[in-house]
């Protein structure tokens, strides 16, 4: 059965309604103290913190569609505050102490977001909760325990613990669970509500947001758009997965596809069987992992990687996933929540995440040119973008602060390979993940070497 709605940006906008009118486009040539490209979480948080620090600053945000059109309005609603990249890669260029400091600052992003939402009256369906990553076969259990040990080594020991099958069952009814990793200090959100509320808060603070304004190119001191030119000494690129749409940027960050489905609201008798009263952010320890949410109105959303990458760094069309991806997501839903199998899928949508060549997020500013950037979050942008915005604001204002000395600042990973090599490599990685997951499930073997080889191909681990 096909979902009732496919694309239309995301279910989150079906929930609140797409913007009926856009903010005005740029009205000809103008100037700014800071020009920001992209009105998603990163760009808006940057603008917010700039105006909080210096209210008279002239801050202009340029957005091709509308604020929150991209990943900020399409993601799984996991506000995590965790370090999701290779700790060792950052340690190599700094120190273990510096990485641990970054772990601490990332954890603080979740209460920071909740605090500003409360202060600004942003109703984003925020519920404090935990992440629960379940293991349903021996290989997944081994991988889960390795992940727990890794996180404990890197400063998350106070947040992470293992649950037995019985402890999982007390929270949520998922078949065949052998254990779960739980990480505290997180929040469930409705991402479109958060990004739209943040855009409104930025405007109240005096930020100019020009929607329907496409950036055609940018260079030192100048942004060229389809509605005029902007001259600014500081220009910050906050386009995450959409970075590949800018001239000369196709190989900088690969736009990997991620897709989701949402059920109709499930009746109380179904929730009585499922449980999930704590609204945990639920995923699994498959190599091609999933991410799930229980929404405000009692729906289940399930997300995972879809057709992972379009040749030539091309984008989806208005959030529409392919039928095979929707079918696979429905299989995941029915496997983990069989009580939901009798109910239709209401919405299917997709978006892109930005992936650097070393799979490690970065934020920075070239003081000589005034050009800055942030992104490459690899799927953990809801909370990471907050720290990135604070960092970009400090860098733009010339501040030497704790966060401007974190090890992700001014890292520049090498570019991805030209086509067809990056298409072949990324698709091969996901093929190998699928083979590994099938073998692990069918044979009950330890973690498959196919997945390790897949990660090696693309430098993921």
Residue pairs with C-beta under 8 A, 6 or more apart in sequence:
1 344
1 345
2 323
2 326
2 345
3 261
3 326
3 344
3 345
3 346
3 347
3 348
4 344
4 345
4 346
4 347
5 11
5 14
5 346
5 347
5 348
6 320
6 321
6 326
6 347
6 348
6 349
7 316
7 317
7 318
7 319
7 320
7 321
7 348
7 349
7 350
8 14
8 18
8 318
8 319
8 347
8 349
9 18
9 69
9 73
9 74
9 318
9 319
9 349
10 73
10 74
10 192
10 260
10 319
10 347
10 349
10 351
11 260
11 262
11 301
11 346
11 347
11 349
12 73
12 74
12 77
12 190
12 191
12 192
12 193
13 73
13 192
14 347
15 190
15 192
15 193
15 295
15 297
16 190
16 192
16 193
16 196
19 66
19 196
22 66
22 211
22 212
23 66
23 67
23 209
23 210
23 211
23 212
24 210
24 211
24 212
25 210
25 211
25 212
25 213
25 227
26 62
26 210
26 213
26 225
26 227
26 228
26 230
27 227
27 228
28 227
28 228
29 228
29 229
29 230
29 231
30 60
30 228
30 229
30 230
30 231
31 58
31 230
31 231
31 232
32 58
32 59
32 60
32 208
32 230
32 231
32 232
33 57
33 58
33 59
33 232
33 233
33 234
34 47
34 50
34 57
34 58
34 59
34 60
34 232
34 234
34 235
34 236
34 396
35 60
35 62
35 223
35 230
35 232
35 234
35 235
35 236
36 43
36 46
36 47
36 59
36 60
36 61
36 62
36 235
36 236
36 238
37 43
37 62
37 215
37 218
37 223
37 235
37 236
37 237
37 238
37 239
37 246
38 61
38 62
38 63
38 70
38 237
38 238
38 239
38 240
38 242
39 61
39 62
39 63
39 66
39 67
39 68
39 69
39 199
39 209
39 211
40 67
40 68
40 69
40 70
40 71
40 72
40 73
40 195
40 238
40 239
40 240
40 385
41 72
41 194
41 195
41 198
41 381
41 382
41 385
41 386
41 389
42 238
42 240
42 374
42 375
42 381
42 385
42 388
42 389
42 392
43 61
43 63
43 236
43 238
43 389
44 61
44 67
44 72
44 195
44 198
44 199
44 202
44 389
45 198
45 385
45 386
45 388
45 389
45 390
46 236
46 238
46 374
46 388
46 389
46 392
46 393
46 396
47 59
47 61
47 202
47 205
47 207
47 389
48 116
48 198
48 201
48 202
48 205
48 207
48 389
49 389
49 390
49 393
49 394
50 57
50 59
50 207
50 393
50 396
50 397
51 57
51 59
51 202
51 205
51 206
51 207
52 205
53 393
53 397
54 397
55 205
55 206
58 208
59 206
59 207
59 208
60 207
60 208
60 209
60 210
60 230
60 232
61 67
61 202
61 207
61 208
61 209
61 210
62 210
62 213
62 215
62 223
62 225
62 230
63 69
63 209
63 210
63 211
63 212
63 213
64 212
64 213
64 214
64 215
64 242
65 211
65 212
66 211
66 212
67 195
67 196
67 199
67 209
67 211
68 191
68 192
68 195
68 196
68 199
70 239
70 240
70 241
70 242
70 351
70 352
71 240
71 241
71 351
71 352
71 353
71 381
72 191
72 194
72 195
72 381
72 382
72 385
73 191
73 192
73 195
73 196
74 191
74 260
74 319
74 349
74 350
74 351
75 191
75 258
75 351
75 379
75 381
75 382
76 191
76 260
76 281
76 291
76 292
76 293
76 301
76 303
77 125
77 188
77 189
77 190
77 191
77 293
77 295
77 301
77 382
78 131
78 186
78 188
78 189
78 281
78 291
78 293
78 380
78 382
79 110
79 113
79 126
79 186
79 187
79 188
79 189
79 382
79 383
80 110
80 131
80 183
80 186
80 281
80 380
80 382
80 383
81 106
81 107
81 108
81 109
81 110
81 185
81 186
81 383
82 106
82 107
82 131
82 156
82 159
82 183
82 186
82 380
82 383
83 99
83 102
83 103
83 106
83 154
83 155
83 156
84 361
84 377
84 378
84 379
84 380
84 384
85 359
85 360
85 361
85 378
86 358
86 359
86 360
86 461
87 99
87 150
87 154
89 358
89 360
90 98
90 99
90 102
90 360
90 407
90 408
90 411
91 98
91 99
91 407
93 407
93 411
94 407
95 407
98 405
98 406
98 407
99 154
99 155
99 407
100 154
100 155
101 402
101 406
102 406
102 407
102 408
103 154
103 155
103 156
104 155
105 387
105 402
105 403
105 406
106 383
106 384
106 387
107 156
107 159
107 185
108 387
109 383
109 384
109 386
109 387
110 185
110 186
110 187
110 383
112 386
113 126
113 187
113 194
113 382
113 383
113 386
114 126
114 128
114 187
116 122
116 201
117 123
117 124
117 126
117 194
117 197
120 197
120 198
120 201
120 204
121 197
122 193
122 194
122 197
122 198
122 200
122 201
123 193
123 197
124 189
124 190
124 191
124 193
124 194
124 197
125 188
125 189
125 190
125 193
125 295
125 296
126 187
126 188
126 189
126 194
127 187
127 188
127 279
128 186
128 187
129 186
129 187
129 188
129 278
129 279
129 280
129 281
130 182
130 183
130 184
130 185
130 186
130 278
130 280
130 281
131 181
131 182
131 183
131 186
131 280
131 281
131 282
131 283
132 163
132 168
132 171
132 172
132 180
132 181
132 182
132 280
132 281
132 282
132 283
133 144
133 147
133 180
133 181
133 182
133 183
133 282
133 283
133 284
133 285
133 289
134 140
134 168
134 174
134 177
134 179
134 180
134 282
134 283
134 284
134 285
134 336
135 141
135 143
135 144
135 177
135 178
135 179
135 180
135 181
135 284
135 285
136 174
136 175
136 176
136 177
136 178
136 284
136 285
136 441
137 176
137 178
137 440
137 441
137 444
138 178
138 440
138 444
138 445
138 446
139 440
139 444
139 445
139 446
139 447
139 448
140 178
140 284
140 285
140 286
140 440
141 178
141 179
141 285
142 446
142 447
143 285
143 447
144 162
144 179
144 180
144 181
144 285
145 162
147 181
147 285
148 160
148 161
148 162
148 181
151 157
151 159
151 160
151 183
152 160
156 183
159 183
159 184
159 185
160 181
160 182
160 183
160 184
161 181
161 182
162 179
162 180
162 181
162 182
163 171
163 179
163 180
163 181
163 182
164 179
165 177
165 178
165 179
167 180
168 174
168 177
168 179
168 180
169 177
170 275
171 275
171 276
171 277
171 278
171 280
172 274
172 275
172 276
172 280
172 282
173 273
173 274
173 275
173 339
174 282
174 336
174 337
175 335
175 336
175 338
181 285
182 280
186 281
188 279
188 281
188 293
188 294
189 382
190 295
190 296
191 382
194 382
199 209
202 209
203 209
210 225
210 227
212 227
213 225
213 226
213 227
214 225
214 226
215 223
215 224
215 225
215 246
216 224
216 225
216 226
216 247
217 223
217 224
217 246
217 247
218 224
218 235
218 237
218 246
218 371
219 371
220 235
220 369
220 370
220 371
221 231
221 232
221 233
221 235
221 370
222 229
222 230
222 231
222 232
222 235
223 229
223 230
223 232
223 235
232 370
233 370
234 365
234 370
234 372
234 396
235 370
235 371
235 372
236 365
236 371
236 372
236 373
236 374
236 392
236 396
237 243
237 246
237 371
237 372
237 373
237 374
237 375
238 373
238 374
238 375
238 392
239 245
239 246
239 354
239 375
240 253
240 352
240 353
240 354
240 375
240 376
240 377
240 381
241 253
241 255
241 256
241 351
241 352
241 353
241 354
241 375
242 255
242 315
242 352
242 354
243 249
243 252
243 253
243 255
243 354
243 375
244 250
244 252
244 253
244 254
244 255
244 313
244 315
245 315
250 312
250 313
251 313
251 415
251 416
251 417
251 418
251 422
252 356
252 415
252 416
253 354
253 355
253 356
253 375
253 376
254 309
254 313
254 354
254 355
254 416
254 422
254 426
255 309
255 310
255 313
255 315
255 352
255 353
255 354
255 355
256 305
256 308
256 309
256 352
256 353
256 354
256 355
256 426
257 305
257 306
257 307
257 308
257 309
257 310
257 316
257 321
257 325
257 350
257 351
257 352
258 303
258 304
258 305
258 306
258 350
258 351
258 352
258 353
258 379
259 303
259 304
259 305
259 306
259 321
259 325
259 326
259 329
259 348
259 349
259 350
259 351
260 301
260 302
260 303
260 329
260 348
260 349
260 350
261 301
261 302
261 303
261 326
261 329
261 330
261 333
261 345
261 347
261 348
262 295
262 299
262 300
262 301
262 345
262 346
262 347
262 348
263 299
263 300
263 301
263 333
263 340
263 343
263 344
263 345
263 346
264 299
264 343
264 344
264 345
264 346
265 297
265 298
265 299
266 274
266 298
266 299
266 300
266 339
266 340
266 343
270 339
270 340
270 343
271 298
273 339
274 337
274 339
274 340
276 282
276 294
279 293
279 294
281 291
281 292
281 293
282 291
282 292
282 293
282 336
283 289
283 290
283 291
283 292
284 290
284 336
286 433
286 437
287 433
287 436
287 437
287 448
287 451
287 454
288 304
288 305
288 430
288 433
288 434
288 437
289 304
290 302
290 303
290 304
290 329
290 332
290 336
291 302
291 303
291 304
292 300
292 301
292 302
292 303
292 333
292 336
292 337
293 300
293 301
294 300
295 301
299 346
300 333
300 337
300 340
302 329
302 330
302 332
302 333
302 336
303 329
304 328
304 329
304 332
305 430
306 321
306 322
306 325
306 328
306 329
306 350
307 321
307 322
307 324
307 325
308 426
308 427
308 429
308 430
309 422
309 423
309 426
309 427
310 316
311 419
311 420
311 423
312 419
312 423
315 352
316 350
316 351
316 352
319 349
319 350
319 351
320 349
320 350
321 348
321 349
321 350
325 348
325 350
326 345
326 348
329 348
330 345
333 340
333 341
333 345
334 340
334 341
353 377
353 378
353 379
353 381
354 375
354 376
354 377
354 378
355 376
355 378
356 362
356 376
356 378
356 413
357 413
357 414
357 415
357 416
357 459
358 413
358 414
358 459
359 376
359 378
359 458
359 459
359 460
359 461
360 376
360 378
360 408
360 411
360 413
361 374
361 375
361 376
361 377
361 378
361 380
361 384
361 388
361 408
362 373
362 374
362 375
362 376
362 408
362 409
362 410
362 411
362 412
362 413
363 372
363 373
363 374
363 375
363 388
363 391
363 392
363 395
363 408
363 409
364 372
364 373
364 374
364 395
364 409
364 410
364 411
364 412
365 371
365 372
365 373
365 392
365 395
365 396
365 410
366 372
372 392
372 395
372 396
374 385
374 388
374 389
374 391
374 392
375 381
375 388
376 413
377 384
377 385
377 388
387 403
390 403
391 403
391 404
391 406
391 409
394 401
394 403
394 404
395 404
395 409
403 409
416 422
417 425
425 457
425 458
426 458
428 454
428 457
429 454
429 455
429 457
429 458
429 460
430 454
431 454
432 450
432 451
432 453
432 454
432 457
433 450
433 451
433 454
435 448
435 450
436 447
436 448
436 449
436 450
436 451
436 454
437 448
437 451
439 445
439 448
439 450
440 447
440 448
452 461
454 460
455 461
